[in-house]
Amino acid sequence: MQQFIVEVKNISKTFKKQCIFHAVSFSLEKGKAYGFIGHNGCGKSILFKILCGFLSPDSGEIKVFGQTLGKEIDFPKNTGIMIETPHFLEDYSGLKNLRYLAAIQNKINDATIKSTLEKVGLNPESRQPVKKYSLGMKQKLGIAQAIMEDPDLLILDEPFNGLDKTSVREIRTLLLELKNKGVTILLTSHMSKDIELICDEVFEFNDKKLEQLDINELGHGGEHP
């Protein structure tokens, strides 16, 4: 029997009398990576916020791990999230920020937090405050926060923003490793190469609808090396 991690049925969303998307439906399988593309403002980030329980759709139903969002659960369980630019306590180090966040669920220890920082290319022993981080370092810290508790579902909005070429390759490799371990990944990226190398399927927002594309037909414009 096919196992769907996420099931979206006929959801619509309107902001300030403007329809963002209408009657969107899709189902996502365990252990696959899915890319969501489209022009700025088409609704990618809004869809991800709805899937995370941060916003509610105007109509339709969403199930994550078989539980209905907004009815059985308010937020999806076992889910790592990075949507838009990550925000942290600016006066504290990356390690201290992750310690505070990890204390909410108290699922992981200090060694796991430090090893996760190393996985994304950050020094866990650095005392540098986040306010002195580059955009790329903040992105890496956001990815570390999303993956540190070993999620079954990973939702990443533009995770490659601000990363240099070497870091892009390293994070791509990390995401592929997570997918191979059975993590279901949803991501957006303006770079078609990110989608091609990581994702099994791709969806595009087009005229307030979500259409599945042939991933082999994606263009190569503006891609990272």
C-alpha positions, -999 to +999 in steps of 0.1 A: +000+000+000+013+034-010+024+055+020+016+092+017+033+115+042+014+146+030-020+147+014-034+180+002-070+181-011-085+211-029-069+239-007-073+275-017-059+307-002-069+344-007-051+374+008-067+409+007-093+397-018-065+384-041-066+347-049-031+332-043-039+297-054-071+277-060-081+241-056-045+228-051-042+190-046-012+167-043+001+137-024+037+131-014+054+098-007+078+089+021+115+092+013+112+113-019+122+149-025+098+174-041+106+207-057+082+236-058+089+264-084+073+295-097+078+333-099+081+354-068+048+359-051+032+329-068+024+313-034+053+289-027+061+303+008+024+306+016+018+269+007+048+259+029+034+280+058+000+263+054+017+228+054+034+238+087+002+250+103+014+286+105-015+297+082-049+281+075-063+275+040-096+291+032-109+257+021-098+221+016-080+196+038-044+187+046-032+155+062+004+151+074+014+116+087-023+107+085-035+135+108-056+165+097-040+199+102-063+223+121-084+195+135-064+166+149-032+185+151-021+222+149+014+215+137+029+185+119+049+162+141+085+152+133+089+180+109+120+202+103+112+237+089+130+266+074+108+292+057+121+325+044+151+342+062+158+324+095+156+345+127+178+339+157+189+356+189+215+380+174+237+383+205+242+346+210+263+321+191+249+295+167+254+268+193+236+287+220+207+294+197+203+258+188+205+248+225+176+271+233+156+257+204+164+221+213+153+226+249+117+231+237+113+194+230+144+181+248+149+153+223+186+157+215+218+163+235+247+187+231+268+163+210+240+160+184+237+198+182+274+201+177+276+174+151+247+190+132+266+223+131+296+205+116+274+188+090+263+222+076+298+236+077+297+257+109+322+256+138+303+244+169+330+259+192+328+294+177+316+321+201+309+345+173+274+360+178+248+355+151+246+393+144+281+389+129+272+360+107+271+364+069+238+356+051+253+322+041+261+314+077+226+323+089+212+300+062+234+271+074+223+277+109+187+276+097+193+243+080+210+230+111+180+239+132+157+222+107+175+189+106+190+186+141+161+166+156+162+140+129+128+149+113+108+125+090+096+155+070+118+185+060+103+217+046+129+241+032+121+275+015+151+286-006+177+268+015+205+277-009+201+315-007+234+332+002+255+301+000+288+301-019+295+275-046+312+251-022+285+253+004+258+247-022+274+215-032+278+204+004+242+212+013+230+194-018+250+163-007+236+165+028+200+167+016+206+137-007+219+117+022+188+126+043+166+116+014+184+082+011+177+077+049+140+080+042+134+117+050+107+133+028+119+167+016+100+197+002+121+226-011+119+257-032+148+270-052+153+296-080+181+274-094+169+246-116+201+226-109+192+223-072+158+208-082+172+185-108+199+170-086+178+166-054+142+162-063+123+132-076+092+153-087+086+189-093+055+211-091+051+246-106+027+273-097+010+286-128-020+309-130-031+301-094-029+264-100-002+238-091+009+216-120+033+187-119+061+190-144+085+165-161+117+171-141+138+162-171+123+192-190+135+219-165+156+246-179+192+253-169+191+291-167+209+307-138+219+275-121+247+270-096+276+250-108 
